[in-house]
Amino acid sequence: MSAAHPLVRLDKVSLRYGKGPQSTLAIDQIDLTIRRGEFVAVVGPSGCGKSTLMKIISGLVPISDGVALVEDREIAGPLKSVGMAFQAANLLPWRTTVDNVMLPLEVVEPHKRRLGSHRAEYVAKVEALLKRVGLGGFGSKFPWELSGGMQQRTSICRALIHQPEILLLDEPFGALDAFTREDLWCTLRDLHVEQGVTVMLVTHDLREATFLADTVYVFSPRPGRIILRHEVDLPRPRDLSITYSPAFTETVQLLRSHIRH
C-alpha cells in the first residue's frame, strides 16, 4: 500500500475522557500513519495515552476530534480485522491451549459460521501455529501448566489465528524475564515477516522498540502528543547481536533523550 493510502491514518485525533471541567484530555492532535505490513512501536512515559491510541485504532473507544481511518473507512466500532494481545495473557483457565487460541474463531465471521463443520481443519491450523512459536505438543495443556513465556506465546497465537489485518500489542512482554523477553522478540520478528501482518507495539522498552520496529513514535507526557517520529535505519532481518552495535545504541539513546525532555 502506498504512503498516500496507508492502512491506518489518524489526522488531528484527540480523545477526552469524561465531560465538562472534570474531563481528562488523554491524547491531543495525533497525526499518525501505518503502512500495510509495517511494524510500528509507540513509546513514552506512563499515562501518556499509548494504550488509548491502541483502543482508538481497534475501535474500542470513539475519538473526540479529528479523523481516524482504517482501510480508508472511518472507525465506527470494534474491528474484526484487529487482533490484540496484552501484558497479561488472560487465558481462560478451564480451556486448553488449543481451545484458548480458537476463541476468536468462535466469534469472528466467517470462521464462526464454518467452525462447526470444519473444526478439524481449524484445530490443525491452531496446532501448526503453536508449533511455529515453539509450543508443539502443548495444545492439550491448561494455562497453569504453562510458563509465563508459554502463556504469552499462546496469547499471541490467539491474536493471530483469525488472520487480522492489524496486530495490536500492549506491553506483551513487560512481565517476563530478560531472556524470555528477547526470545519472544525473535518469535514476533519472524511471525511479522511470515504472516505479513501489520503490527503496532506499545512498550516502555526502548531496546524492544528499536529491535522490532520499522518506525517508532515517541509520545509526550499527558496529554499525549507525538514529539518524534523516527524510522529505524537498521538492516533486516535483525539478529539479537545487533543490540550490541553502535547504531542500535545510538537509536535507543535518541529515543530516551526525547522522552526525558
PAZAPA-4460 file (N, C-alpha, C; in steps of 0.05 Angstrom, whole numbers, plus 32768, in hexadecimal, padded with zeros to 4 digits):
% residues 261
    n_x    n_y    n_z   ca_x   ca_y   ca_z    c_x    c_y    c_z   seq   type   mol
   8011   7FE8   8000   8000   8000   8000   8012   8019   8000     1      M     A
   800B   802C   7FF0   801B   8044   7FEE   8018   8056   8006     2      S     A
   802A   8068   8009   8029   807B   801F   8010   808C   801D     3      A     A
   8005   8090   8004   7FED   80A0   8001   7FD4   8092   800B     4      A     A
   7FD5   8077   800D   7FBE   8068   8016   7FC7   8054   802C     5      H     A
   7FCF   805E   8043   7FD8   804D   8059   7FC2   803B   8064     6      P     A
   7FC9   8026   8071   7FB5   8014   807D   7FA7   8023   8094     7      L     A
   7FB6   8032   80A4   7FAB   8041   80BA   7FB3   805E   80B6     8      V     A
   7FA0   8071   80BA   7FA7   808D   80B8   7F97   809C   80CE     9      R     A
   7FA6   80AA   80DE   7F9A   80BC   80F3   7FA2   80D9   80EC    10      L     A
   7F8E   80EA   80EA   7F93   8106   80E3   7F87   8117   80FA    11      D     A
   7F99   8126   8108   7F91   8138   811D   7F7E   812B   8131    12      K     A
   7F85   8112   8139   7F73   8103   814B   7F78   810B   8168    13      V     A
   7F63   8111   8176   7F64   8116   8193   7F4E   8105   81A1    14      S     A
   7F53   80FE   81BA   7F3F   80EF   81C9   7F3F   80FA   81E5    15      L     A
   7F27   8100   81EE   7F23   810A   8209   7F10   80F7   8218    16      R     A
   7F19   80EE   8230   7F09   80DD   8241   7EF7   80EF   8253    17      Y     A
   7EDD   80EA   8253   7ECB   80F9   8263   7EC3   8113   8255    18      G     A
   7EB2   8123   8263   7EA8   813C   8258   7EAA   8152   826D    19      K     A
   7EAB   816A   8264   7EAB   8181   8276   7EC7   8186   8282    20      G     A
   7EC8   8196   8297   7EE1   819E   82A3   7EF1   8187   82B0    21      P     A
   7EE3   8170   82B6   7EF1   815A   82C2   7EFC   8146   82AD    22      Q     A
   7EF8   814C   8294   7F01   8139   827F   7F20   813A   827D    23      S     A
   7F2A   8125   8270   7F47   8122   826D   7F4E   811F   8250    24      T     A
   7F5F   8130   8246   7F69   812E   822A   7F7F   8119   822A    25      L     A
   7F7A   8102   821D   7F8D   80EC   821E   7FA2   80EF   8208    26      A     A
   7F99   80F4   81EF   7FAB   80F8   81D9   7FA2   8111   81C9    27      I     A
   7FB4   811F   81BC   7FAE   8138   81B0   7FBB   813C   8195    28      D     A
   7FAB   813F   8180   7FB4   8147   8165   7FC9   8132   815A    29      Q     A
   7FC1   8119   815A   7FD3   8104   8151   7FD1   8100   8133    30      I     A
   7FE7   8103   8125   7FE9   80FC   8109   7FFB   80E3   8106    31      D     A
   7FF0   80CE   80FB   7FFF   80B5   80FA   7FF5   80A4   80E3    32      L     A
   8008   8097   80D5   8001   8085   80BF   8010   806B   80C3    33      T     A
   8003   8055   80BB   800F   803B   80BB   800A   802E   80A0    34      I     A
   8020   8027   8093   801E   8019   8079   8018   7FFC   807D    35      R     A
   800B   7FF0   8069   8006   7FD3   806A   8020   7FC4   806D    36      R     A
   8022   7FB2   8081   803A   7FA2   8085   804F   7FB0   8096    37      G     A
   804B   7FC9   809D   805E   7FD8   80AD   805D   7FCF   80CB    38      E     A
   8074   7FD0   80D8   8075   7FCB   80F5   807B   7FE6   8103    39      F     A
   8067   7FEF   8112   8069   8009   811F   806A   8005   813E    40      V     A
   807B   8014   814B   807C   8013   8168   8076   802F   8173    41      A     A
   8068   802F   818A   8061   8048   8197   806D   8048   81B3    42      V     A
   807D   805B   81BA   808A   805C   81D4   8084   8077   81E1    43      V     A
   8088   8078   81FB   8083   8091   820A   807F   808B   8227    44      G     A
   807E   80A0   8238   807B   809B   8254   8060   8090   825B    45      P     A
   805D   8084   8273   8044   8079   827C   802E   808E   827C    46      S     A
   8016   8086   8274   7FFF   8098   8274   7FFE   80AC   825E    47      G     A
   800F   80A8   8249   8010   80BC   8233   7FFC   80B7   821D    48      C     A
   7FED   80A1   821F   7FD8   809D   820B   7FDF   8087   81F6    49      G     A
   7FF4   8078   81FB   7FFC   8063   81E7   7FE6   804E   81E4    50      K     A
   7FDB   8045   81FB   7FC6   8030   81FA   7FAC   803C   81EF    51      S     A
   7FA7   8055   81F5   7F90   8062   81E9   7F91   8063   81CB    52      T     A
   7FA8   8068   81C0   7FAC   8068   81A3   7FA5   804C   8198    53      L     A
   7FAD   8037   81A5   7FA7   801C   819C   7F89   8017   819D    54      M     A
   7F7C   8020   81B2   7F5F   801D   81B4   7F50   802B   819D    55      K     A
   7F5B   8042   8195   7F4E   8051   817F   7F50   8041   8165    56      I     A
   7F68   8037   8160   7F6C   8028   8147   7F5C   800E   8146    57      I     A
   7F58   8002   815D   7F49   7FE9   815E   7F2B   7FEF   815D    58      S     A
   7F23   8008   8161   7F07   800F   8161   7EF9   800C   817C    59      G     A
   7F09   8009   8191   7EFD   8005   81AB   7EF4   801F   81B9    60      L     A
   7F00   8035   81B1   7EF7   804F   81BC   7EF4   8063   81A5    61      V     A
   7EE0   8074   81A5   7EDD   8088   8190   7EEE   80A0   8195    62      P     A
   7EF7   80AD   817F   7F08   80C5   8182   7EF6   80DD   8188    63      I     A
   7F02   80F2   8193   7EF4   810B   8199   7EF6   811E   8182    64      S     A
   7F0D   811F   8175   7F11   8131   815E   7F24   8123   814A    65      D     A
   7F23   812D   8131   7F34   8123   811C   7F28   810D   810B    66      G     A
   7F39   80FF   80FC   7F30   80EA   80EA   7F42   80D1   80EF    67      V     A
   7F35   80BA   80F3   7F43   80A1   80F7   7F38   808D   80E2    68      A     A
   7F4B   8083   80D1   7F43   8071   80BB   7F53   8058   80BC    69      L     A
   7F46   8042   80B6   7F54   8028   80B0   7F4A   801F   8095    70      V     A
   7F5C   801A   8083   7F56   8012   8067   7F43   8026   805A    71      E     A
   7F49   8040   805F   7F3A   8056   8054   7F1D   8058   805E    72      D     A
   7F16   8049   8073   7EFB   804B   807E   7EFD   8055   809B    73      R     A
   7EEB   8067   80A1   7EEA   8072   80BC   7EE5   805D   80D1    74      E     A
   7EF4   805D   80E6   7EF1   804A   80FC   7ED7   8051   810B    75      I     A
   7EC4   803E   810B   7EAA   8044   8117   7EA3   8030   812D    76      A     A
   7EB5   801E   8133   7EAF   800A   8148   7EC5   7FF5   8147    77      G     A
   7EC3   7FE0   8158   7ED7   7FCB   8159   7EDC   7FBE   813E    78      P     A
   7EF5   7FBA   8137   7EFC   7FAF   811C   7F04   7F92   811F    79      L     A
   7EF8   7F81   810E   7EFF   7F65   810E   7F19   7F60   8100    80      K     A
   7F23   7F75   80F2   7F3D   7F72   80E4   7F54   7F77   80F6    81      S     A
   7F4F   7F7A   8110   7F64   7F7F   8124   7F68   7F67   8136    82      V     A
   7F81   7F61   813C   7F88   7F4E   8151   7F97   7F5C   8167    83      G     A
   7F92   7F55   8180   7F9E   7F63   8197   7FAA   7F50   81AB    84      M     A
   7FC1   7F57   81B6   7FCD   7F49   81CC   7FD8   7F5D   81E0    85      A     A
   7FD7   7F55   81FA   7FDD   7F68   820F   7FF3   7F5D   8221    86      F     A
   7FFB   7F6D   8235   8010   7F64   8247   8008   7F4B   8257    87      Q     A
   7FEE   7F4A   825F   7FE3   7F32   826B   7FD8   7F21   8255    88      A     A
   7FDF   7F07   8255   7FD7   7EF6   823F   7FB8   7EF2   823F    89      A     A
   7FAC   7EF3   8256   7F8E   7EF1   8259   7F83   7ED8   824B    90      N     A
   7F91   7EC1   8250   7F87   7EA8   8246   7F71   7E9E   8258    91      L     A
   7F5D   7E91   824D   7F47   7E86   825D   7F51   7E6C   826A    92      L     A
   7F50   7E6B   8285   7F5D   7E55   8293   7F50   7E39   828E    93      P     A
   7F37   7E39   8286   7F29   7E20   8281   7F2C   7E16   8265    94      W     A
   7F3B   7E25   8254   7F3E   7E1D   8238   7F5B   7E15   8233    95      R     A
   7F5F   7E01   8222   7F7A   7DF9   821A   7F87   7E0E   8209    96      T     A
   7FA0   7E0A   8203   7FAF   7E1D   81F2   7FA1   7E1F   81D7    97      T     A
   7F9A   7E09   81CA   7F8D   7E09   81B0   7F72   7E18   81B2    98      V     A
   7F63   7E12   81C7   7F48   7E1F   81C9   7F4A   7E3C   81CF    99      D     A
   7F5F   7E45   81DE   7F63   7E61   81E3   7F6A   7E70   81C9   100      N     A
   7F7B   7E64   81B8   7F82   7E70   819F   7F6A   7E72   818C   101      V     A
   7F58   7E5F   818E   7F42   7E5E   817C   7F2C   7E72   8183   102      M     A
   7F2E   7E7F   8199   7F19   7E90   81A3   7F0F   7EA5   818E   103      L     A
   7F21   7EB3   8181   7F18   7EC7   816D   7F08   7EBA   8156   104      P     A
   7F0E   7EA1   814F   7F00   7E93   813A   7EE3   7E8E   8141   105      L     A
   7EDC   7E8F   815A   7EC1   7E8B   8163   7EB0   7EA4   8162   106      E     A
   7EBD   7EBB   815D   7EAD   7ED4   815D   7EB1   7EE4   8144   107      V     A
   7EC6   7EDF   8134   7ECC   7EEF   811C   7EC3   7EE0   8103   108      V     A
   7EB2   7EED   80F3   7EAA   7EE1   80D9   7EC1   7EE5   80C5   109      E     A
   7EC3   7ED3   80B1   7EB2   7EBC   80AB   7EB9   7EA3   80BB   110      P     A
   7ECD   7EA5   80CD   7ED6   7E8E   80DC   7EC0   7E82   80EE   111      H     A
   7EB2   7E94   80FB   7E9C   7E8B   810D   7E89   7E79   80FE   112      K     A
   7E82   7E81   80E6   7E6E   7E72   80D6   7E79   7E57   80CD   113      R     A
   7E94   7E55   80C9   7EA0   7E3D   80BE   7EAB   7E2A   80D3   114      R     A
   7EAD   7E34   80EC   7EBB   7E25   8100   7EAF   7E0A   8106   115      L     A
   7E95   7E08   8107   7E88   7DEF   810E   7E8E   7DD9   80FA   116      G     A
   7E8D   7DE0   80E0   7E91   7DCC   80CB   7EAE   7DC8   80C2   117      S     A
   7EBF   7DDA   80CB   7EDC   7DD9   80C3   7EEE   7DD9   80DB   118      H     A
   7EE5   7DCF   80F1   7EF4   7DD1   810A   7F10   7DC4   8107   119      R     A
   7F11   7DAC   80FB   7F2B   7D9F   80F9   7F3F   7DB0   80E9   120      A     A
   7F35   7DBD   80D5   7F46   7DCF   80C4   7F51   7DE6   80D5   121      E     A
   7F40   7DF1   80E6   7F49   7E07   80F7   7F5C   7DFE   810D   122      Y     A
   7F56   7DE7   8118   7F68   7DDC   812D   7F84   7DD8   8121   123      V     A
   7F85   7DCD   8109   7F9F   7DC9   80FC   7FAD   7DE3   80F7   124      A     A
   7F9E   7DF8   80F0   7FAA   7E12   80EC   7FB5   7E1D   8106   125      K     A
   7FA6   7E1A   811C   7FAF   7E23   8136   7FC8   7E15   813E   126      V     A
   7FC9   7DFA   813B   7FE0   7DEB   8144   7FF9   7DF2   8133   127      E     A
   7FF5   7DF8   811A   800B   7E00   8109   8017   7E1B   8113   128      A     A
   8005   7E2D   811A   800E   7E47   8125   801C   7E44   813F   129      L     A
   8011   7E33   8151   801E   7E2E   816A   803A   7E22   8166   130      L     A
   803C   7E0F   8154   8056   7E03   814E   806A   7E19   8144   131      K     A
   8060   7E2B   8134   8071   7E41   8129   807D   7E52   813F   132      R     A
   806F   7E56   8155   8079   7E66   816B   8086   7E56   8182   133      V     A
   808B   7E3C   817C   8099   7E2C   8190   8087   7E1E   81A4   134      G     A
   806D   7E1C   819E   805A   7E0F   81B0   804F   7DF5   81A4   135      L     A
   805D   7DE9   8192   8054   7DCF   8188   8053   7DBB   819E   136      G     A
   803C   7DAC   81A0   8039   7D98   81B5   802C   7DA3   81CE   137      G     A
   8027   7DBE   81CF   801B   7DCA   81E7   7FFE   7DD1   81E3   138      F     A
   7FF2   7DC9   81CD   7FD7   7DD0   81C7   7FC2   7DC7   81DC   139      G     A
   7FC8   7DB1   81E9   7FB4   7DA6   81FD   7FBA   7DB0   8219   140      S     A
   7FCE   7DC1   821D   7FD4   7DCB   8237   7FC2   7DE1   823F   141      K     A
   7FBE   7DE4   8259   7FAE   7DFB   8264   7FC1   7E11   826C   142      F     A
   7FB7   7E2A   826F   7FC9   7E41   8274   7FDB   7E3D   828C   143      P     A
   7FD2   7E30   82A1   7FE3   7E2D   82B9   7FFA   7E19   82B5   144      W     A
   7FF9   7E0B   829E   800E   7DF9   8298   8023   7E06   8285   145      E     A
   8020   7E1F   827F   8032   7E2E   826D   8041   7E43   827D   146      L     A
   805A   7E48   8274   8069   7E5E   827F   805E   7E79   8276   147      S     A
   8068   7E8F   8281   805F   7EA9   8279   8064   7EAE   825B   148      G     A
   807C   7EA7   8252   8083   7EAB   8236   8071   7E9A   8224   149      G     A
   806B   7E81   822C   805A   7E70   821C   803D   7E7B   821B   150      M     A
   8034   7E86   8232   8019   7E92   8232   8018   7EAA   821E   151      Q     A
   802E   7EBA   821E   802E   7ED1   820C   802F   7EC8   81EF   152      Q     A
   803D   7EB3   81E9   803E   7EA8   81CE   8022   7EA0   81C5   153      R     A
   8014   7E93   81D8   7FF8   7E8B   81D3   7FE6   7EA3   81CD   154      T     A
   7FEA   7EB8   81DD   7FDA   7ED0   81D9   7FDF   7EDC   81BE   155      S     A
   7FF8   7EDD   81B5   7FFE   7EE8   819A   7FF2   7ED7   8184   156      I     A
   7FF3   7EBC   8188   7FE6   7EAA   8174   7FC8   7EB0   8173   157      C     A
   7FBC   7EB4   818A   7F9F   7EB9   818B   7F99   7ED3   817C   158      R     A
   7FAA   7EE7   817E   7FA6   7F00   8171   7FA9   7EFE   8152   159      A     A
   7FB9   7EEA   814A   7FBF   7EE7   812D   7FAD   7ED3   811F   160      L     A
   7F9F   7EC1   812D   7F93   7EAA   8121   7F7E   7EB1   810C   161      I     A
   7F70   7EC7   8110   7F5B   7ECF   80FC   7F66   7EE0   80E6   162      H     A
   7F81   7EE1   80E4   7F8F   7EEF   80CE   7F86   7F0D   80CC   163      Q     A
   7F8B   7F1C   80E2   7F84   7F38   80E2   7F96   7F48   80D0   164      P     A
   7F8C   7F5F   80C8   7F9C   7F72   80B8   7FB0   7F80   80CA   165      E     A
   7FA8   7F85   80E3   7FB9   7F94   80F6   7FBC   7F84   8110   166      I     A
   7FD4   7F82   811A   7FD9   7F75   8134   7FE1   7F8C   8147   167      L     A
   7FD2   7F8F   815C   7FD7   7FA4   8170   7FE2   7F97   8189   168      L     A
   7FF9   7F9F   8192   8006   7F93   81A9   800C   7FA8   81BF   169      L     A
   8000   7FA4   81D6   8002   7FB8   81EC   8014   7FAC   8202   170      D     A
   802E   7FB4   8202   8042   7FAA   8215   8041   7F8C   8218   171      E     A
   8042   7F7D   8202   803D   7F60   8204   8053   7F51   8213   172      P     A
   806C   7F5C   8215   8082   7F4E   8221   808B   7F5B   823B   173      F     A
   807D   7F6E   8244   8086   7F7F   825B   8089   7F6F   8275   174      G     A
   807A   7F59   8278   807C   7F4B   8292   808F   7F33   8291   175      A     A
   809D   7F30   827B   80AF   7F19   8277   80CC   7F1F   827D   176      L     A
   80DC   7F0B   8283   80F8   7F0F   8288   8106   7F16   826E   177      D     A
   811E   7F21   8271   812C   7F2C   8259   8131   7F17   8244   178      A     A
   8139   7EFF   824C   8140   7EEA   8239   8127   7EE2   8229   179      F     A
   8111   7EDD   8238   80F7   7ED6   822B   80EE   7EEC   8219   180      T     A
   80F0   7F05   8222   80E7   7F1C   8212   80F6   7F1D   81F8   181      R     A
   8110   7F1A   81F8   8120   7F1C   81DF   8119   7F04   81CD   182      E     A
   8114   7EED   81D8   810C   7ED6   81C8   80F2   7EDC   81BA   183      D     A
   80DF   7EE9   81C7   80C6   7EEF   81BB   80C8   7F06   81A7   184      L     A
   80DB   7F18   81AB   80E1   7F2B   8195   80E6   7F1D   817B   185      W     A
   80F6   7F09   817C   80FD   7EFA   8164   80E5   7EEB   8158   186      C     A
   80D5   7EE0   816A   80BD   7ED3   8161   80AA   7EE7   8153   187      T     A
   80A6   7EFE   815F   8095   7F12   8153   80A1   7F1D   8139   188      L     A
   80BB   7F21   8138   80C9   7F2A   8120   80C3   7F16   8109   189      R     A
   80C5   7EFD   810E   80C1   7EE9   80F9   80A3   7EE7   80F1   190      D     A
   8091   7EE8   8104   8074   7EE7   80FE   806C   7EFF   80ED   191      L     A
   8078   7F16   80F3   8071   7F2E   80E4   8078   7F2A   80C6   192      H     A
   808F   7F1F   80C1   8097   7F1A   80A5   8086   7F04   8098   193      V     A
   8082   7EEE   80A6   8074   7ED7   809B   8057   7EDC   8097   194      E     A
   804A   7EE9   80A9   802D   7EEE   80A8   8026   7F07   8097   195      Q     A
   803A   7F19   8094   8035   7F31   8085   8022   7F44   8093   196      G     A
   801F   7F41   80AD   800C   7F51   80BC   8018   7F6C   80C3   197      V     A
   8007   7F80   80C4   800F   7F9B   80CD   800F   7F9B   80EC   198      T     A
   8023   7FA7   80F8   8025   7FA5   8116   8029   7FC1   8122   199      V     A
   801A   7FC6   8137   801F   7FDD   8148   8025   7FD2   8164   200      M     A
   803D   7FDA   816E   8046   7FD1   8189   8048   7FE9   819B   201      L     A
   803A   7FE7   81B2   803D   7FFB   81C7   8051   7FF0   81DC   202      V     A
   8066   7FFE   81E2   807A   7FF4   81F4   8088   800A   8203   203      T     A
   8092   8003   821B   80A5   8015   8229   80C2   800F   8223   204      H     A
   80C6   7FF8   8216   80E1   7FEE   8212   80EC   7FF9   81F7   205      D     A
   80FF   800C   81F9   8109   8019   81E1   811A   8006   81D1   206      L     A
   8127   7FF3   81DD   8136   7FDF   81CE   8123   7FCD   81BE   207      R     A
   810D   7FC6   81CB   80F9   7FB6   81BD   80EE   7FC5   81A5   208      E     A
   80E7   7FDE   81A8   80DD   7FEE   8192   80F2   7FF0   817B   209      A     A
   810A   7FF5   8182   811F   7FF8   816E   8125   7FDE   815F   210      T     A
   8124   7FC7   816E   812A   7FAD   8161   8113   7FA5   814E   211      F     A
   80FA   7FAB   8155   80E4   7FA0   8146   80D9   7FB3   8131   212      L     A
   80D9   7FCD   8135   80C9   7FDF   8126   80D7   7FE9   810C   213      A     A
   80C6   7FF0   80F9   80CF   8000   80E2   80CE   801D   80E9   214      D     A
   80B9   8025   80F8   80B5   8041   8100   80AD   8043   811D   215      T     A
   80B9   8056   812C   80B3   8059   8148   80A8   8075   814C   216      V     A
   8091   8077   8159   8085   8090   8161   8089   8095   817F   217      Y     A
   8094   80AC   8186   8098   80B3   81A2   8082   80C6   81AB   218      V     A
   8075   80BF   81C1   805F   80D0   81CC   806A   80E1   81E3   219      F     A
   805E   80F9   81E5   8063   810B   81FC   8053   8101   8214   220      S     A
   8058   810C   822C   8046   8107   8243   802A   8111   823C   221      P     A
   8016   8108   824B   7FFA   810E   8246   7FF6   812D   8247   222      R     A
   7FE6   8137   8234   7FD9   8127   821E   7FED   811F   8209   223      P     A
   7FEB   8106   8200   7FFE   80FB   81EE   7FFE   8109   81D3   224      G     A
   8016   8112   81CC   801B   811E   81B1   8033   8111   81A6   225      R     A
   8035   810E   818C   804C   8102   817F   8062   8117   817E   226      I     A
   8079   8111   818B   808F   8124   818B   80A6   811A   8179   227      I     A
   80A4   8101   8170   80B9   80F7   815E   80AD   80DF   814E   228      L     A
   80B2   80E0   8134   80AD   80C9   8123   80C8   80C1   8118   229      R     A
   80D1   80A9   811E   80EC   80A0   8117   80EB   8086   8107   230      H     A
   80F5   8086   80EF   80F8   806E   80DF   8112   8060   80E7   231      E     A
   8110   8047   80EF   8127   8038   80F9   8137   802E   80E1   232      V     A
   814F   8039   80DF   8160   8033   80C8   8174   801D   80CF   233      D     A
   8169   8005   80D4   8179   7FEE   80DA   8170   7FD8   80C6   234      L     A
   8183   7FC9   80BB   817D   7FB6   80A6   816C   7F9F   80B1   235      P     A
   815B   7F94   80A0   814C   7F7C   80A7   8156   7F65   8095   236      R     A
   8154   7F4C   809F   814A   7F43   80B9   815E   7F4A   80CF   237      P     A
   8153   7F50   80E7   8163   7F59   80FE   8168   7F41   8111   238      R     A
   8181   7F3C   8117   8188   7F29   812B   818D   7F37   8145   239      D     A
   818B   7F29   815B   8190   7F35   8175   81AB   7F42   8178   240      L     A
   81BE   7F38   8168   81D9   7F44   8169   81D9   7F61   8162   241      S     A
   81C5   7F6A   8153   81C4   7F86   814B   81C0   7F98   8163   242      I     A
   81B5   7F8D   8179   81AF   7F9E   8190   81C9   7FA8   819E   243      T     A
   81E0   7F9C   8195   81FA   7FA5   81A0   8209   7FB8   818E   244      Y     A
   81FC   7FBF   8177   8209   7FD0   8164   8207   7FEE   816B   245      S     A
   821A   7FFE   8163   8218   801B   8168   81FF   8028   815C   246      P     A
   81F7   801F   8145   81DF   802B   8138   81C6   8025   8149   247      A     A
   81C4   800D   8154   81AD   8006   8165   81AD   8017   817E   248      F     A
   81C4   801A   818B   81C6   8029   81A3   81C0   8047   819E   249      T     A
   81C9   8051   8188   81C3   806D   8181   81A5   8072   817E   250      E     A
   8197   805F   8172   817A   8061   816E   816C   8061   8189   251      T     A
   8174   804F   819B   8168   804D   81B5   816C   8067   81C4   252      V     A
   8184   8072   81C3   818B   808B   81D1   817B   80A3   81C5   253      Q     A
   8177   80A3   81AB   8166   80B8   819F   814A   80B7   81AA   254      L     A
   813E   809F   81AB   8123   809D   81B5   8121   80A5   81D2   255      L     A
   8135   809D   81E2   8136   80A3   81FF   8138   80C1   8203   256      R     A
   8148   80CF   81F3   814D   80EB   81F6   8133   80FB   81F2   257      S     A
   8122   80F2   81DF   8109   8100   81DA   80F5   80FB   81F0   258      H     A
   80F4   80E3   81FB   80E2   80DD   8211   80EA   80ED   822A   259      I     A
   8103   80F0   822F   810C   80FF   8247   8105   811C   8245   260      R     A
   8104   8127   822C   80FF   8143   8229   80E2   8149   8222   261      H     A
***
